[in-house]
C-alpha cells in the first residue's frame, strides 16, 4: 500500500511539472503576440485612462473576464 501511495505521489508531482513546463512553453510561444497586444493597449489613451482607475486585483478580474470572452472579442473584431 505504501508503494502505491508513493507512485501516486510521484505521478502527481510529474503532472505538476508537466503543467509548469507547458505554461512556460505557452508564455514563450505567445511572447511576441503579447508584446503587440500590450503595446497596442498602452498606446491607447482611453484604455490607459480607464485602467488607471483600478487596482491590480481589479485589473486581474477584468483581464480574466476578457480572457473568458476572447472568442467573442475576436469574432467582433
DOSE-397998 format. One record per atom (N, C-alpha, C, O): residue number from 1; residue in one letter; atom name; x, y, z. Coordinates in Angstrom, 3 decimals, decimal comma, padded with zeros to 6 digits. Each point is the difference from the previous one (the first is absolute). Layout:
N
+------+------+------+----------+----------+----------+
: resi : resn : name :     east :    north :       up :
+------+------+------+----------+----------+----------+
:  NUM :    A :   CA :        X :        Y :        Z :
...
+------+------+------+----------+----------+----------+
This chain:
77
+------+------+------+----------+----------+----------+
: resi : resn : name :     east :    north :       up :
+------+------+------+----------+----------+----------+
:    1 :    X :    N :  000,820 : -001,189 :  000,000 :
:    1 :    X :   CA : -000,820 :  001,189 :  000,000 :
:    1 :    X :    C :  000,868 :  001,258 :  000,000 :
:    1 :    X :    O : -000,318 :  000,984 : -000,668 :
:    2 :    X :    N :  001,406 : -001,026 :  001,418 :
:    2 :    X :   CA :  000,899 :  001,142 :  000,082 :
:    2 :    X :    C :  000,605 :  000,297 : -001,375 :
:    2 :    X :    O :  000,159 :  001,160 : -000,379 :
:    3 :    X :    N :  000,174 : -002,216 : -000,358 :
:    3 :    X :   CA :  000,587 :  000,166 : -001,333 :
:    3 :    X :    C : -001,010 :  000,661 : -000,942 :
:    3 :    X :    O :  000,374 :  000,845 : -000,814 :
:    4 :    X :    N : -001,637 : -001,222 :  000,918 :
:    4 :    X :   CA : -001,053 :  000,592 : -000,822 :
:    4 :    X :    C : -000,120 :  001,498 :  000,273 :
:    4 :    X :    O : -000,125 :  000,790 : -000,936 :
:    5 :    X :    N :  000,160 : -000,398 :  002,197 :
:    5 :    X :   CA : -000,046 :  001,423 :  000,355 :
:    5 :    X :    C :  001,203 :  000,741 : -000,571 :
:    5 :    X :    O : -000,117 :  001,125 : -000,487 :
:    6 :    X :    N :  001,262 : -001,771 :  000,557 :
:    6 :    X :   CA :  001,225 :  000,603 : -000,526 :
:    6 :    X :    C : -000,109 :  000,225 : -001,506 :
:    6 :    X :    O :  000,416 :  001,038 : -000,515 :
:    7 :    X :    N : -000,975 : -002,015 : -000,176 :
:    7 :    X :   CA : -000,189 :  000,123 : -001,444 :
:    7 :    X :    C : -000,993 :  001,119 : -000,305 :
:    7 :    X :    O :  000,235 :  000,795 : -000,910 :
:    8 :    X :    N : -001,318 : -000,721 :  001,637 :
:    8 :    X :   CA : -000,992 :  001,061 : -000,206 :
:    8 :    X :    C :  000,608 :  001,379 :  000,259 :
:    8 :    X :    O : -000,247 :  000,955 : -000,735 :
:    9 :    X :    N :  001,038 : -000,879 :  001,787 :
:    9 :    X :   CA :  000,668 :  001,267 :  000,314 :
:    9 :    X :    C :  000,945 :  000,396 : -001,132 :
:    9 :    X :    O :  000,044 :  001,164 : -000,398 :
:   10 :    X :    N :  000,698 : -002,113 : -000,110 :
:   10 :    X :   CA :  000,939 :  000,263 : -001,094 :
:   10 :    X :    C : -000,744 :  000,416 : -001,277 :
:   10 :    X :    O :  000,451 :  000,897 : -000,711 :
:   11 :    X :    N : -001,561 : -001,530 :  000,425 :
:   11 :    X :   CA : -000,810 :  000,360 : -001,168 :
:   11 :    X :    C : -000,536 :  001,418 :  000,154 :
:   11 :    X :    O :  000,042 :  000,782 : -000,950 :
:   12 :    X :    N : -000,537 : -000,448 :  002,112 :
:   12 :    X :   CA : -000,512 :  001,349 :  000,244 :
:   12 :    X :    C :  001,108 :  001,033 : -000,181 :
:   12 :    X :    O : -000,227 :  001,063 : -000,578 :
:   13 :    X :    N :  001,406 : -001,369 :  001,065 :
:   13 :    X :   CA :  001,144 :  000,902 : -000,149 :
:   13 :    X :    C :  000,354 :  000,179 : -001,476 :
:   13 :    X :    O :  000,273 :  001,115 : -000,446 :
:   14 :    X :    N : -000,278 : -002,200 : -000,301 :
:   14 :    X :   CA :  000,325 :  000,053 : -001,428 :
:   14 :    X :    C : -001,052 :  000,822 : -000,758 :
:   14 :    X :    O :  000,340 :  000,756 : -000,911 :
:   15 :    X :    N : -001,604 : -000,903 :  001,285 :
:   15 :    X :   CA : -001,067 :  000,780 : -000,638 :
:   15 :    X :    C :  000,198 :  001,488 :  000,246 :
:   15 :    X :    O : -000,157 :  000,809 : -000,915 :
:   16 :    X :    N :  000,503 : -000,440 :  002,158 :
:   16 :    X :   CA :  000,247 :  001,415 :  000,320 :
:   16 :    X :    C :  001,178 :  000,538 : -000,811 :
:   16 :    X :    O : -000,055 :  001,115 : -000,520 :
:   17 :    X :    N :  001,109 : -001,904 :  000,416 :
:   17 :    X :   CA :  001,172 :  000,418 : -000,772 :
:   17 :    X :    C : -000,354 :  000,164 : -001,480 :
:   17 :    X :    O :  000,437 :  000,956 : -000,641 :
:   18 :    X :    N : -001,219 : -001,876 :  000,103 :
:   18 :    X :   CA : -000,421 :  000,084 : -001,394 :
:   18 :    X :    C : -000,847 :  001,243 : -000,233 :
:   18 :    X :    O :  000,197 :  000,709 : -000,987 :
:   19 :    X :    N : -001,131 : -000,440 :  001,881 :
:   19 :    X :   CA : -000,838 :  001,195 : -000,127 :
:   19 :    X :    C :  000,845 :  001,271 :  000,056 :
:   19 :    X :    O : -000,255 :  000,948 : -000,742 :
:   20 :    X :    N :  001,254 : -000,926 :  001,616 :
:   20 :    X :   CA :  000,874 :  001,170 :  000,105 :
:   20 :    X :    C :  000,803 :  000,187 : -001,289 :
:   20 :    X :    O :  000,162 :  001,125 : -000,473 :
:   21 :    X :    N :  000,327 : -002,199 : -000,082 :
:   21 :    X :   CA :  000,765 :  000,092 : -001,254 :
:   21 :    X :    C : -000,886 :  000,411 : -001,168 :
:   21 :    X :    O :  000,421 :  000,771 : -000,862 :
:   22 :    X :    N : -001,642 : -001,282 :  000,832 :
:   22 :    X :   CA : -000,932 :  000,404 : -001,055 :
:   22 :    X :    C : -000,325 :  001,483 :  000,105 :
:   22 :    X :    O : -000,077 :  000,689 : -001,018 :
:   23 :    X :    N : -000,115 : -000,191 :  002,227 :
:   23 :    X :   CA : -000,284 :  001,424 :  000,206 :
:   23 :    X :    C :  001,196 :  000,848 : -000,423 :
:   23 :    X :    O : -000,174 :  001,056 : -000,608 :
:   24 :    X :    N :  001,377 : -001,509 :  000,922 :
:   24 :    X :   CA :  001,210 :  000,722 : -000,400 :
:   24 :    X :    C :  000,121 :  000,031 : -001,524 :
:   24 :    X :    O :  000,308 :  001,040 : -000,581 :
:   25 :    X :    N : -000,548 : -002,173 : -000,055 :
:   25 :    X :   CA :  000,043 : -000,058 : -001,460 :
:   25 :    X :    C : -001,027 :  000,948 : -000,614 :
:   25 :    X :    O :  000,303 :  000,717 : -000,954 :
:   26 :    X :    N : -001,510 : -000,714 :  001,500 :
:   26 :    X :   CA : -001,071 :  000,865 : -000,502 :
:   26 :    X :    C :  000,394 :  001,475 :  000,129 :
:   26 :    X :    O : -000,208 :  000,787 : -000,923 :
:   27 :    X :    N :  000,780 : -000,421 :  002,077 :
:   27 :    X :   CA :  000,443 :  001,387 :  000,196 :
:   27 :    X :    C :  001,060 :  000,385 : -001,022 :
:   27 :    X :    O : -000,057 :  001,088 : -000,574 :
:   28 :    X :    N :  001,020 : -001,968 :  000,343 :
:   28 :    X :   CA :  001,062 :  000,294 : -000,958 :
:   28 :    X :    C : -000,550 :  000,078 : -001,428 :
:   28 :    X :    O :  000,388 :  000,878 : -000,770 :
:   29 :    X :    N : -001,276 : -001,779 :  000,428 :
:   29 :    X :   CA : -000,561 : -000,026 : -001,359 :
:   29 :    X :    C : -000,871 :  001,226 : -000,270 :
:   29 :    X :    O : -000,045 :  000,502 : -001,123 :
:   30 :    X :    N : -000,639 : -000,028 :  002,149 :
:   30 :    X :   CA : -000,912 :  001,129 : -000,169 :
:   30 :    X :    C :  000,639 :  001,357 :  000,279 :
:   30 :    X :    O : -000,648 :  001,031 : -000,185 :
:   31 :    X :    N :  001,882 : -001,010 :  000,617 :
:   31 :    X :   CA :  000,662 :  001,263 :  000,362 :
:   31 :    X :    C : -000,073 :  001,050 : -001,111 :
:   31 :    X :    O : -000,337 :  001,147 :  000,293 :
:   32 :    X :    N :  000,636 : -001,480 : -001,552 :
:   32 :    X :   CA : -000,087 :  001,035 : -001,041 :
:   32 :    X :    C : -001,415 :  000,572 : -000,161 :
:   32 :    X :    O : -000,162 :  001,209 : -000,167 :
:   33 :    X :    N : -000,848 : -002,061 :  000,218 :
:   33 :    X :   CA : -001,382 :  000,467 : -000,120 :
:   33 :    X :    C : -000,403 :  000,830 :  001,209 :
:   33 :    X :    O : -000,698 :  001,004 : -000,138 :
:   34 :    X :    N :  001,136 : -001,421 :  001,324 :
:   34 :    X :   CA : -000,325 :  000,754 :  001,206 :
:   34 :    X :    C :  000,673 :  001,366 : -000,007 :
:   34 :    X :    O : -000,563 :  000,977 :  000,495 :
:   35 :    X :    N :  001,766 : -000,907 : -001,056 :
:   35 :    X :   CA :  000,681 :  001,294 : -000,116 :
:   35 :    X :    C : -000,805 :  000,949 : -000,882 :
:   35 :    X :    O : -000,148 :  001,178 :  000,324 :
:   36 :    X :    N : -000,370 : -001,691 : -001,435 :
:   36 :    X :   CA : -000,814 :  000,816 : -000,904 :
:   36 :    X :    C : -001,277 :  000,443 :  000,709 :
:   36 :    X :    O : -000,388 :  001,166 : -000,081 :
:   37 :    X :    N : -000,252 : -002,082 :  000,762 :
:   37 :    X :   CA : -001,235 :  000,317 :  000,728 :
:   37 :    X :    C :  000,255 :  001,071 :  001,058 :
:   37 :    X :    O : -000,739 :  000,980 :  000,086 :
:   38 :    X :    N :  001,781 : -001,167 :  000,714 :
:   38 :    X :   CA :  000,311 :  000,967 :  001,057 :
:   38 :    X :    C :  000,331 :  001,372 : -000,582 :
:   38 :    X :    O : -000,478 :  001,014 :  000,507 :
:   39 :    X :    N :  001,286 : -000,970 : -001,560 :
:   39 :    X :   CA :  000,375 :  001,280 : -000,605 :
:   39 :    X :    C : -001,234 :  000,706 : -000,554 :
:   39 :    X :    O : -000,156 :  001,208 :  000,172 :
:   40 :    X :    N : -000,708 : -001,953 : -000,829 :
:   40 :    X :   CA : -001,211 :  000,578 : -000,571 :
:   40 :    X :    C : -000,891 :  000,587 :  001,093 :
:   40 :    X :    O : -000,522 :  001,106 : -000,143 :
:   41 :    X :    N :  000,352 : -001,847 :  001,229 :
:   41 :    X :   CA : -000,830 :  000,492 :  001,106 :
:   41 :    X :    C :  000,642 :  001,207 :  000,680 :
:   41 :    X :    O : -000,691 :  000,962 :  000,337 :
:   42 :    X :    N :  001,993 : -001,005 : -000,135 :
:   42 :    X :   CA :  000,689 :  001,115 :  000,662 :
:   42 :    X :    C :  000,034 :  001,259 : -000,848 :
:   42 :    X :    O :  000,117 :  001,107 :  000,527 :
:   43 :    X :    N : -000,219 : -001,272 : -001,828 :
:   43 :    X :   CA : -000,027 :  001,153 : -000,900 :
:   43 :    X :    C : -001,387 :  000,643 : -000,086 :
:   43 :    X :    O : -000,151 :  001,079 : -000,574 :
:   44 :    X :    N : -000,847 : -001,729 :  001,137 :
:   44 :    X :   CA : -001,366 :  000,504 : -000,039 :
:   44 :    X :    C : -000,283 :  000,804 :  001,272 :
:   44 :    X :    O : -000,116 : -000,564 :  001,088 :
:   45 :    X :    N :  000,008 :  001,880 : -001,239 :
:   45 :    X :   CA : -000,199 :  000,881 :  001,152 :
:   45 :    X :    C : -001,270 : -000,322 :  000,781 :
:   45 :    X :    O :  000,013 : -000,013 :  001,231 :
:   46 :    X :    N : -001,101 : -000,245 : -001,937 :
:   46 :    X :   CA : -001,265 : -000,291 :  000,675 :
:   46 :    X :    C :  000,119 : -001,265 :  000,847 :
:   46 :    X :    O : -000,461 : -000,037 :  001,140 :
:   47 :    X :    N :  001,080 : -000,996 : -001,705 :
:   47 :    X :   CA :  000,205 : -001,247 :  000,740 :
:   47 :    X :    C :  000,800 :  000,266 :  001,276 :
:   47 :    X :    O : -000,378 : -000,447 :  001,083 :
:   48 :    X :    N :  001,483 :  001,175 : -001,220 :
:   48 :    X :   CA :  000,874 :  000,273 :  001,144 :
:   48 :    X :    C : -000,724 :  000,801 :  001,081 :
:   48 :    X :    O :  000,163 : -000,270 :  001,190 :
:   49 :    X :    N : -000,957 :  001,250 : -001,601 :
:   49 :    X :   CA : -000,734 :  000,811 :  000,970 :
:   49 :    X :    C : -000,990 : -000,849 :  000,792 :
:   49 :    X :    O : -000,173 :  000,202 :  001,202 :
:   50 :    X :    N : -000,469 : -001,141 : -001,870 :
:   50 :    X :   CA : -000,967 : -000,864 :  000,679 :
:   50 :    X :    C :  000,724 : -000,955 :  000,953 :
:   50 :    X :    O : -000,394 : -000,127 :  001,160 :
:   51 :    X :    N :  001,429 : -000,533 : -001,625 :
:   51 :    X :   CA :  000,709 : -000,996 :  000,804 :
:   51 :    X :    C :  000,680 :  000,632 :  001,215 :
:   51 :    X :    O :  000,105 : -000,633 :  001,051 :
:   52 :    X :    N :  000,354 :  001,874 : -001,190 :
:   52 :    X :   CA :  000,667 :  000,682 :  001,118 :
:   52 :    X :    C : -000,911 :  000,147 :  001,214 :
:   52 :    X :    O :  000,484 :  000,177 :  001,118 :
:   53 :    X :    N : -001,767 : -000,248 : -001,321 :
:   53 :    X :   CA : -000,965 :  000,191 :  001,081 :
:   53 :    X :    C : -000,145 : -001,240 :  000,894 :
:   53 :    X :    O : -000,637 :  000,063 :  001,052 :
:   54 :    X :    N :  001,220 : -001,173 : -001,467 :
:   54 :    X :   CA : -000,207 : -001,257 :  000,710 :
:   54 :    X :    C :  001,281 : -000,501 :  000,660 :
:   54 :    X :    O :  001,109 :  000,288 : -000,449 :
:   55 :    X :    N : -001,293 : -001,038 :  001,518 :
:   55 :    X :   CA :  001,131 : -000,614 :  000,692 :
:   55 :    X :    C :  000,494 : -001,205 : -000,801 :
:   55 :    X :    O : -000,649 : -000,457 : -000,940 :
:   56 :    X :    N :  001,794 : -000,029 :  001,335 :
:   56 :    X :   CA :  000,580 : -001,177 : -000,658 :
:   56 :    X :    C : -000,954 : -001,197 :  000,064 :
:   56 :    X :    O : -000,162 : -000,716 : -000,988 :
:   57 :    X :    N : -000,461 :  000,503 :  002,129 :
:   57 :    X :   CA : -000,943 : -001,121 :  000,152 :
:   57 :    X :    C : -001,224 :  000,180 : -000,885 :
:   57 :    X :    O : -000,501 : -000,962 : -000,581 :
:   58 :    X :    N :  000,022 :  002,198 :  000,481 :
:   58 :    X :   CA : -001,156 :  000,260 : -000,861 :
:   58 :    X :    C :  000,355 : -000,206 : -001,469 :
:   58 :    X :    O : -000,807 : -000,516 : -000,774 :
:   59 :    X :    N :  002,008 :  000,918 :  000,398 :
:   59 :    X :   CA :  000,449 : -000,198 : -001,390 :
:   59 :    X :    C :  000,119 : -001,493 : -000,296 :
:   59 :    X :    O : -000,296 : -000,438 : -001,112 :
:   60 :    X :    N :  000,724 : -000,339 :  002,093 :
:   60 :    X :   CA :  000,092 : -001,453 : -000,174 :
:   60 :    X :    C : -001,385 : -000,587 : -000,296 :
:   60 :    X :    O : -000,137 : -000,865 : -000,866 :
:   61 :    X :    N : -000,882 :  001,333 :  001,581 :
:   61 :    X :   CA : -001,381 : -000,463 : -000,224 :
:   61 :    X :    C : -000,463 :  000,405 : -001,398 :
:   61 :    X :    O : -000,617 : -000,794 : -000,710 :
:   62 :    X :    N :  000,917 :  002,023 :  000,323 :
:   62 :    X :   CA : -000,370 :  000,484 : -001,338 :
:   62 :    X :    C :  000,678 : -000,841 : -001,069 :
:   62 :    X :    O : -000,630 : -000,401 : -000,978 :
:   63 :    X :    N :  001,927 :  000,133 :  001,168 :
:   63 :    X :   CA :  000,753 : -000,797 : -000,977 :
:   63 :    X :    C : -000,567 : -001,413 : -000,123 :
:   63 :    X :    O : -000,093 : -000,542 : -001,102 :
:   64 :    X :    N : -000,285 : -000,051 :  002,232 :
:   64 :    X :   CA : -000,606 : -001,339 : -000,044 :
:   64 :    X :    C : -001,324 :  000,025 : -000,759 :
:   64 :    X :    O : -000,323 : -000,940 : -000,727 :
:   65 :    X :    N : -000,431 :  002,005 :  000,898 :
:   65 :    X :   CA : -001,265 :  000,128 : -000,724 :
:   65 :    X :    C :  000,264 :  000,129 : -001,504 :
:   65 :    X :    O : -000,684 : -000,625 : -000,810 :
:   66 :    X :    N :  001,664 :  001,428 :  000,449 :
:   66 :    X :   CA :  000,361 :  000,144 : -001,421 :
:   66 :    X :    C :  000,443 : -001,353 : -000,550 :
:   66 :    X :    O : -000,437 : -000,409 : -001,076 :
:   67 :    X :    N :  001,299 : -000,281 :  001,812 :
:   67 :    X :   CA :  000,486 : -001,310 : -000,448 :
:   67 :    X :    C : -001,151 : -000,995 : -000,167 :
:   67 :    X :    O : -000,020 : -000,783 : -000,950 :
:   68 :    X :    N : -000,921 :  000,821 :  001,864 :
:   68 :    X :   CA : -001,143 : -000,905 : -000,067 :
:   68 :    X :    C : -000,934 :  000,290 : -001,157 :
:   68 :    X :    O : -000,791 : -000,855 : -000,399 :
:   69 :    X :    N :  000,882 :  002,062 : -000,139 :
:   69 :    X :   CA : -000,847 :  000,403 : -001,122 :
:   69 :    X :    C :  000,810 :  000,240 : -001,271 :
:   69 :    X :    O : -000,429 :  000,737 : -000,887 :
:   70 :    X :    N :  001,599 : -001,361 :  000,806 :
:   70 :    X :   CA :  000,907 :  000,249 : -001,118 :
:   70 :    X :    C : -000,623 : -000,378 : -001,340 :
:   70 :    X :    O :  000,205 :  000,704 : -000,990 :
:   71 :    X :    N : -000,943 : -001,773 :  000,938 :
:   71 :    X :   CA : -000,645 : -000,396 : -001,265 :
:   71 :    X :    C : -000,917 :  001,106 : -000,497 :
:   71 :    X :    O : -000,024 :  000,313 : -001,190 :
:   72 :    X :    N : -000,725 :  000,270 :  002,106 :
:   72 :    X :   CA : -000,920 :  001,091 : -000,379 :
:   72 :    X :    C :  000,782 :  001,236 : -000,434 :
:   72 :    X :    O : -000,370 :  000,653 : -000,976 :
:   73 :    X :    N :  001,437 : -000,327 :  001,685 :
:   73 :    X :   CA :  000,834 :  001,158 : -000,349 :
:   73 :    X :    C :  000,549 : -000,174 : -001,415 :
:   73 :    X :    O : -000,048 :  000,929 : -000,805 :
:   74 :    X :    N :  000,561 : -002,105 :  000,506 :
:   74 :    X :   CA :  000,555 : -000,274 : -001,328 :
:   74 :    X :    C : -001,088 :  000,042 : -001,055 :
:   74 :    X :    O :  000,191 :  000,581 : -001,068 :
:   75 :    X :    N : -001,323 : -001,187 :  001,354 :
:   75 :    X :   CA : -001,109 : -000,022 : -000,959 :
:   75 :    X :    C : -000,476 :  001,409 : -000,328 :
:   75 :    X :    O : -000,360 :  000,280 : -001,144 :
:   76 :    X :    N :  000,355 :  000,611 :  002,135 :
:   76 :    X :   CA : -000,488 :  001,356 : -000,204 :
:   76 :    X :    C :  001,080 :  000,948 : -000,518 :
:   76 :    X :    O : -000,283 :  001,166 : -000,274 :
:   77 :    X :    N :  001,497 : -001,645 :  000,140 :
:   77 :    X :   CA :  001,100 :  000,862 : -000,478 :
:   77 :    X :    C :  000,034 :  000,080 : -001,508 :
:   77 :    X :    O :  000,858 :  000,680 : -000,563 :
+------+------+------+----------+----------+----------+
